[in-house]
Amino acid sequence: MPDQLSVALDSRAQTTALVYLAEDDVRIGATLVLAHGAGAAQQSAFMVGFARALAARGIDIVTFNFLYTEQQRRVPDRAPALEACYRAAIDAARQHAPIARNPIFIGGKSMGGRIATHLAAAAGKDRAIRIPDHGSPIPLSGVILLGYPLHPPGKPDRLRASHLQDIRVPMLFVQGERDMFGTPDELRPILDRLKTDVTLHVVERGDHSLAPSRRTEAIAAVYSNVQDVIAGWIRRRSEP
């Protein structure tokens, strides 16, 4: 069972985070704070499945609910509130004793990943996330995006990409070939202009949830491969 953390946002609100500790015999000593998408909480099958699978591959995983989800509201909060919640979850992860010394990676599915890129962009050349009123900035080791929402479906002119040029830490984009929120071909020219180490992993025939079909066995095989890619990518960037 994952450890449960209370994440204080202010004097009146808090949310919940879950810590999936890596298996002792494969632990590499790195934490990934993974945020959910707009339509599903951290308890969704996708989030729980990825958290458990990545923990089994040696990564300590922290998931959390954005406040609107914790309060069972359907409409996401505005970006500043989402960013503040994400920062608070990172701070809680840093203070959790079993993983306190780990390098921190951030990321998420769809909207959660987009908010992670906002934090990484704000970290800038210092490559560190600042938590208001909480001491020293937290060094950031990388960003992992599962189905980056480059634009709303059917609106390719409304790109959510201008801030990516400010990111200075490594990034891993895992993008479905059929993603209505942005295909790999749409992403490539943007990623090619970035000033950092960027990896694009394409899921053949994958949709926005990285699923290549509706067949359970096909989805499981693809997800397992993606989890191998993520674990390997983090492992290489956590070595001294």
Secondary structure, 3 states (H helix, E strand, C coil): CCEEEEEECCCCCEEEEEEECCCCCCCCCCEEEEECCCCCCCCCHHHHHHHHHHHHCCCEEEEECCHHHHCCCCCCCCHHHHHHHHHHHHHHHHHCHHHCCCCEEEEEECHHHHHHHHHHHHHHHHCEECCCCCCCCEEEEEEEEECCCCCCCCCCCCCCCHHHHHCCCCEEEEEECCCCCCCHHHHHHHHCCCCCCEEEEEECCCCCCCCCCCCHHHHHHHHHHHHHHHHHHHHHHHCC
